[in-house]
Amino acid sequence: MDHRARHGLSQRDLARLVGIAQPAISRLEQAEHQPSLETLAKLSRAAGLIFHLEVTDGAVDVVET
């Protein structure tokens, strides 16, 4: 995640801030699965991120702004 690197956070640091396990941060960064809305909300709250969702033709696109 660019945000994490720009702020000098390790995956463990971000996981602690967000309240999820470090392997979950790794999976998110590797785009191994789509994050849940709950996870996006936690990331937004903890890191001050803003996400925009686009749902089109059965697919969900998540964009960090």
C-alpha positions as a Python dict, from the first residue, in 0.01 Angstrom:
ca = {
    (1, 'M'): (0, 0, 0),
    (2, 'D'): (146, 332, -102),
    (3, 'H'): (-7, 506, 199),
    (4, 'R'): (168, 272, 441),
    (5, 'A'): (507, 318, 274),
    (6, 'R'): (470, 697, 250),
    (7, 'H'): (404, 714, 622),
    (8, 'G'): (687, 480, 721),
    (9, 'L'): (455, 215, 862),
    (10, 'S'): (531, -154, 860),
    (11, 'Q'): (253, -400, 785),
    (12, 'R'): (253, -484, 1156),
    (13, 'D'): (218, -114, 1249),
    (14, 'L'): (-76, -67, 1014),
    (15, 'A'): (-239, -389, 1130),
    (16, 'R'): (-216, -270, 1491),
    (17, 'L'): (-369, 69, 1401),
    (18, 'V'): (-651, -90, 1203),
    (19, 'G'): (-718, -374, 1445),
    (20, 'I'): (-664, -661, 1202),
    (21, 'A'): (-393, -925, 1167),
    (22, 'Q'): (-71, -847, 978),
    (23, 'P'): (-127, -1130, 727),
    (24, 'A'): (-456, -961, 633),
    (25, 'I'): (-264, -643, 547),
    (26, 'S'): (-26, -850, 333),
    (27, 'R'): (-316, -1014, 147),
    (28, 'L'): (-475, -673, 84),
    (29, 'E'): (-150, -531, -51),
    (30, 'Q'): (-102, -831, -278),
    (31, 'A'): (-463, -799, -398),
    (32, 'E'): (-529, -1162, -311),
    (33, 'H'): (-890, -1080, -225),
    (34, 'Q'): (-1135, -791, -215),
    (35, 'P'): (-1158, -625, 127),
    (36, 'S'): (-1491, -625, 304),
    (37, 'L'): (-1672, -297, 364),
    (38, 'E'): (-1595, -343, 734),
    (39, 'T'): (-1221, -369, 660),
    (40, 'L'): (-1233, -59, 438),
    (41, 'A'): (-1413, 128, 717),
    (42, 'K'): (-1144, 24, 967),
    (43, 'L'): (-867, 133, 728),
    (44, 'S'): (-1044, 464, 669),
    (45, 'R'): (-1088, 531, 1040),
    (46, 'A'): (-736, 430, 1145),
    (47, 'A'): (-534, 575, 858),
    (48, 'G'): (-753, 861, 738),
    (49, 'L'): (-795, 703, 396),
    (50, 'I'): (-1083, 770, 159),
    (51, 'F'): (-1213, 494, -66),
    (52, 'H'): (-1450, 513, -358),
    (53, 'L'): (-1640, 203, -466),
    (54, 'E'): (-1773, 138, -811),
    (55, 'V'): (-2004, -156, -869),
    (56, 'T'): (-2055, -229, -1237),
    (57, 'D'): (-2151, -542, -1430),
    (58, 'G'): (-2111, -765, -1126),
    (59, 'A'): (-1764, -639, -1036),
    (60, 'V'): (-1650, -416, -752),
    (61, 'D'): (-1368, -169, -805),
    (62, 'V'): (-1212, -12, -493),
    (63, 'V'): (-1008, 305, -543),
    (64, 'E'): (-809, 477, -268),
    (65, 'T'): (-807, 854, -306),
}
